[in-house]
Amino acid sequence: MGNQLANKTAIVTGAGSGIGAASATRFALEGAEVLVADIRLHKADQVAADIEDQGGIAMPCEVDVADPESVAAMVAKCIDQFGKLDVLFNNAGTVRPGTAPDLDPADWDLVMNVNVRSVYLGAKYAVPHMLTQGSGSIINTASISGLHGDGASVVYAASKGAVINLTRALSTDHAPQGIRVNAICPGTIATPPVQRMMADQEAYDRNIEAHALGRLGEPSEIANAALWLASDESSFVSGESIVVDGGLRARSPIGVMVDPRPQHKR
Ligand SMILES: NC(=O)c1ccc[n+]([C@@H]2O[C@H](COP(=O)([O-])OP(=O)(O)OC[C@H]3O[C@@H](n4cnc5c(N)ncnc54)[C@H](O)[C@@H]3O)[C@@H](O)[C@H]2O)c1
C-alpha cells in the first residue's frame, strides 16, 4: 500500500472493467476511499470486493453516467459514505463505429451522452462539493481519437475531441476555485472491448505497428497517469490532456528520412 492519496476520497466511473477498474484499485491501494461506479453493478461489486480483499476501502455504486438523477445520486452516495469528494474520474465511455452514412442517429446520441454529457454532469454535481473544501481534481478519459481522425469513427472521435475542449472550459471556470480539471488521451489499451476487437489479426497487427513501443498499453499504465493527476504531485497542472499512447502520435507515417545529398557528397 502507498499513500499518494491518503485522506482523499474518489469516485471512478466505468470502474467495473478495464481502465476504470485498474484506476479504482490503484487509487484505493494509494490510500483513497473509492466509490466504484458502473452501470453494471455486478462488475462494480466484484472490483470493490477485490479492493477490500487487498486491504483498500471501496464501495460499489450503480450509475448511468448519462443520466442527471443517477449522477447526482452517485455524488450524494460518496458524500454520505465518505464525507467529502476530492477526486472525480469521469472514465466511463462507449464506442459505436461507423461513417456518417452508416451511423444510426440513436448511436450518435448514445455515444455523445455516455462520453460527453457524462463529463458535464459529473462536474455539475461534484463541483459544488469541491467548492466547499476549496480543492478537487477532476480527470476525464478522452482518447488519441480526440486528437486526430480515425476511420469509421465519426461519433467516437467527435465525442473525445469534445471531452478535450470541455476539460479546458471546466478548468477555466474552476481552476481559480482550486479545482483542477485534466484529461488523459490513451492509445490502444488492452481492456476487454479492445481485446475483442484485437481478435481480428489484421486489426491487431495494425495496432501493434502504430505504437512506437511495439505493443498495446496496459490499463495499469493509464491508472498511473490518473494517479498522478489525482494526487498533489500534479498540483500546477490544469486544463491539460495528457497523451499516454506508447509513442503513437509522435511518429510521422512518412517514416525514416532518405538522404537527399548526391551520392559522392555523403
Ligand atoms: N481501451 C482503449 O484502448 C481506450 C483508448 C482510449 C480511450 N479509452 C476510453 O477509456 C474509457 C474506459 O474504457 P475501457 O477500454 O476501460 O472499457 P471497458 O469496457 O473495459 O470499461 C468501460 C466501463 O464503462 C461502463 N459503462 C458504459 N456505459 C456506462 C454508463 N452509461 N454509465 C456508467 N458506466 C458505464 C461499462 O459497463 C464498463 O464497465 C472509455 O472512456 C474509453 O472510451 C479506451
The ligand as a Tripos MOL2 file, in Angstrom:
@<TRIPOS>MOLECULE
LIG
   44    48     1     0     0
SMALL
NO_CHARGES

@<TRIPOS>ATOM
      1 N1         -9.1450    0.7650  -24.2080 N.am      1 LIG1
      2 C1         -8.6980    1.6760  -25.0600 C.2       1 LIG1
      3 O1         -7.9060    1.3950  -25.9750 O.2       1 LIG1
      4 C2         -9.1220    3.1090  -24.8990 C.ar      1 LIG1
      5 C3         -8.4370    4.0670  -25.6300 C.ar      1 LIG1
      6 C4         -8.7920    5.4040  -25.4960 C.ar      1 LIG1
      7 C5         -9.8280    5.7490  -24.6380 C.ar      1 LIG1
      8 N2        -10.4990    4.7800  -23.9450 N.ar      1 LIG1
      9 C6        -11.5680    5.1960  -23.0560 C.3       1 LIG1
     10 O2        -11.3120    4.6600  -21.7770 O.3       1 LIG1
     11 C7        -12.5340    4.5620  -21.0510 C.3       1 LIG1
     12 C8        -12.6470    3.1820  -20.4300 C.3       1 LIG1
     13 O3        -12.6950    2.2280  -21.4820 O.3       1 LIG1
     14 P1        -12.1570    0.7320  -21.3180 P.3       1 LIG1
     15 O4        -11.3740    0.4330  -22.5400 O.co2     1 LIG1
     16 O5        -11.5770    0.5300  -19.9810 O.co2     1 LIG1
     17 O6        -13.5280   -0.0610  -21.5000 O.3       1 LIG1
     18 P2        -14.3210   -1.1280  -20.5790 P.3       1 LIG1
     19 O7        -15.4710   -1.5960  -21.3940 O.co2     1 LIG1
     20 O8        -13.3580   -2.1410  -20.0630 O.co2     1 LIG1
     21 O9        -14.8400   -0.2340  -19.3590 O.3       1 LIG1
     22 C9        -15.8400    0.7310  -19.5380 C.3       1 LIG1
     23 C10       -16.8310    0.5940  -18.4070 C.3       1 LIG1
     24 O10       -17.7820    1.6740  -18.5360 O.3       1 LIG1
     25 C11       -19.0410    1.1780  -18.1520 C.3       1 LIG1
     26 N3        -20.1090    1.9990  -18.7320 N.ar      1 LIG1
     27 C12       -20.5150    2.0450  -20.0250 C.ar      1 LIG1
     28 N4        -21.5550    2.8880  -20.1400 N.ar      1 LIG1
     29 C13       -21.8050    3.3940  -18.9030 C.ar      1 LIG1
     30 C14       -22.7730    4.2870  -18.3870 C.ar      1 LIG1
     31 N5        -23.7080    4.8530  -19.1710 N.pl3     1 LIG1
     32 N6        -22.7330    4.5840  -17.0790 N.ar      1 LIG1
     33 C15       -21.8050    4.0180  -16.2650 C.ar      1 LIG1
     34 N7        -20.8750    3.1380  -16.6970 N.ar      1 LIG1
     35 C16       -20.8840    2.8320  -17.9980 C.ar      1 LIG1
     36 C17       -19.0700   -0.2560  -18.6770 C.3       1 LIG1
     37 O11       -20.0300   -1.0370  -18.0020 O.3       1 LIG1
     38 C18       -17.6370   -0.7000  -18.4310 C.3       1 LIG1
     39 O12       -17.5070   -1.4010  -17.1970 O.3       1 LIG1
     40 C19       -13.6270    4.9270  -22.0410 C.3       1 LIG1
     41 O13       -13.9890    6.2860  -21.8840 O.3       1 LIG1
     42 C20       -12.9610    4.7180  -23.3810 C.3       1 LIG1
     43 O14       -13.5580    5.4860  -24.4120 O.3       1 LIG1
     44 C21       -10.1680    3.4670  -24.0540 C.ar      1 LIG1
@<TRIPOS>BOND
     1     1     2 1
     2     2     3 2
     3     2     4 1
     4     4     5 ar
     5     4    44 ar
     6     5     6 ar
     7     6     7 ar
     8     7     8 ar
     9     8     9 1
    10     8    44 ar
    11     9    10 1
    12     9    42 1
    13    10    11 1
    14    11    12 1
    15    11    40 1
    16    12    13 1
    17    13    14 1
    18    14    15 2
    19    14    16 1
    20    14    17 1
    21    17    18 1
    22    18    19 2
    23    18    20 1
    24    18    21 1
    25    21    22 1
    26    22    23 1
    27    23    24 1
    28    23    38 1
    29    24    25 1
    30    25    26 1
    31    25    36 1
    32    26    27 ar
    33    26    35 ar
    34    27    28 ar
    35    28    29 ar
    36    29    30 ar
    37    29    35 ar
    38    30    31 1
    39    30    32 ar
    40    32    33 ar
    41    33    34 ar
    42    34    35 ar
    43    36    37 1
    44    36    38 1
    45    38    39 1
    46    40    41 1
    47    40    42 1
    48    42    43 1
@<TRIPOS>SUBSTRUCTURE
     1 LIG1         1 GROUP 0 **** ****
